Amino acid sequence: MQVAKVGQAAPEFARECADARDDNRRSVRSSDYAGRWLMLVFYPRDFSFVCPTELTSFSGRWMDFQQRNCDLLGVSVDSAELHREWLRTSPAEGGLGPLQFPLASDPDGAMARAYGVWLDEKQVSLRGLFVIDPEGILQYAVVHNLNVGRSPGEVLRVLDALQTGALCPASWTSADGTIDVERALQPGRILGHYRIRQRLGSGAFGTVFAAWDLRLERTVALKVLRRNVFESRAAVLAEARAAAKVTHPHVCTIYAVEEEDGLPLIAMEYLEGQTLSEAISEGLTGDAARDFAVQIASGLAAAHAQHVVHGDLKPANVIVTNQRTAKILDFGLAGPQHVPLRTGAGLPQDARPAPPTAGSTTTPGVGETLEYGDSASGEEGGIRGTPAYMSPEQAAGARVTPASDVFAFGLTLFEMLTGRMALPDTSLVSLLTRLQTQDLGPRLAAQVDEPYRELIETMLARAPSRRPAMKEVLHRLSSKMSFVV
């Protein structure tokens, strides 16, 4: 039998029980507590000496546990009928009196064995205490010998700490602050099995560090995501894991998607070079622009073939390595396909611009990744991405699709060919309005060399259905015939 371990799913159970609050209740099972915290209190015997002091003490703090969405369940080898007798007998006569929580019967010790507290010599359980979270994961376990009772005050302190979801130092109480891991990350610190070496930069979604992987003994780029950016951490990590399946020479390889010390992190290929935005600012030859465009298009086409959308494609999210290879960064972070955004959204007041990227040629604000939170009314939705490289539907708060990446790539290709931003607006509101109301394709296409005009115009079509698929864009960029108008 596998014994319960902290951090893993708690063993399920179904037991007879006695409940002083409900004489008709005859059984209890783990599924009864789904969606709530549960504290299991194992004790050796009814009608004993230390046990009544513990159980009545926890019962006296029952309301404190309820306020924390936590239920209690006592467990011993005694039969359900003996539990009822103990609950009905007054303390003056050696009984327990009524409790605010039920007592489960574990006569064969199967439940105690599953939780690793069975004392075979005496055929009873030790004083085990286990806290299970609403998802059924065991989060806390402590075992006393038979002589020492437990304190509900200490358990409440631990429960408060667990429910913060953060790091809590020794002697922590709910009046104290938790350890801010994001701010504490600095060279020399170890996060999981990664030793931080250098901070490389930060943005709206997180901070990137050069780190040493202690397990695989290699340098990685470690993106530590901000805790407060995303409504659903699970959805974001799932999307990043989907992106990790994209294996392509022009997509930055994702090695692992993990959570350490309460922070979601993504370990990826460490690349030495410069951003495409820096390369553009230094000037690209026509051949270099075309070569990089083909590489980027091939990486995007491979991702789209696996139903992964970038959602925030721009020159700052492409690395040009020292070997002159273009690699796309941050797939799956900015635009999960399965998260519908609010249609017709304007510019929320709580838009939070990220710090400008080093070497970026864009205007701060419109050229940096932004994350617009929920509206003041609490309505779900928002806009994520970089306004200067957004598609019209993305600017309106609609769902991002592969066609959104095509539009963003069209704006990026324009910048590669001309050396200047396609949408240099300094006002976020005016830029979002332009994207939603103007057909930008013809005007921008007229400003590039003839071989690219038709392609740019179709990529920048306002209607997503009119844009070519990325596979077609790659074909036209790769083929000499693609530039025949």
Secondary structure as UniProt FT lines:
FT   TURN            6..7
FT   STRAND          14..18
FT   TURN            20..21
FT   TURN            23..24
FT   STRAND          27..29
FT   HELIX           30..33
FT   TURN            34..35
FT   STRAND          37..42
FT   TURN            46..47
FT   HELIX           50..60
FT   HELIX           62..66
FT   TURN            67..69
FT   STRAND          70..76
FT   HELIX           80..88
FT   HELIX           91..93
FT   STRAND          103..105
FT   TURN            107..108
FT   HELIX           110..114
FT   TURN            115..116
FT   STRAND          118..119
FT   TURN            120..123
FT   STRAND          124..125
FT   STRAND          127..132
FT   TURN            134..135
FT   STRAND          137..144
FT   TURN            146..147
FT   HELIX           152..164
FT   TURN            170..171
FT   TURN            174..175
FT   HELIX           181..184
FT   TURN            187..188
FT   STRAND          190..191
FT   TURN            192..193
FT   STRAND          194..202
FT   STRAND          206..213
FT   TURN            214..217
FT   STRAND          218..225
FT   TURN            227..228
FT   HELIX           233..243
FT   TURN            244..245
FT   TURN            249..250
FT   STRAND          254..260
FT   TURN            261..262
FT   STRAND          263..269
FT   STRAND          273..275
FT   HELIX           276..282
FT   HELIX           286..305
FT   TURN            306..307
FT   HELIX           315..317
FT   STRAND          318..321
FT   TURN            322..323
FT   STRAND          326..328
FT   TURN            331..333
FT   TURN            337..338
FT   TURN            343..344
FT   TURN            349..350
FT   STRAND          352..353
FT   TURN            358..359
FT   TURN            364..367
FT   STRAND          370..371
FT   TURN            376..377
FT   STRAND          384..385
FT   HELIX           387..389
FT   HELIX           392..395
FT   TURN            396..397
FT   HELIX           402..418
FT   HELIX           428..437
FT   HELIX           441..445
FT   TURN            446..447
FT   HELIX           450..459
FT   HELIX           464..466
FT   HELIX           470..478
FT   HELIX           480..483
//
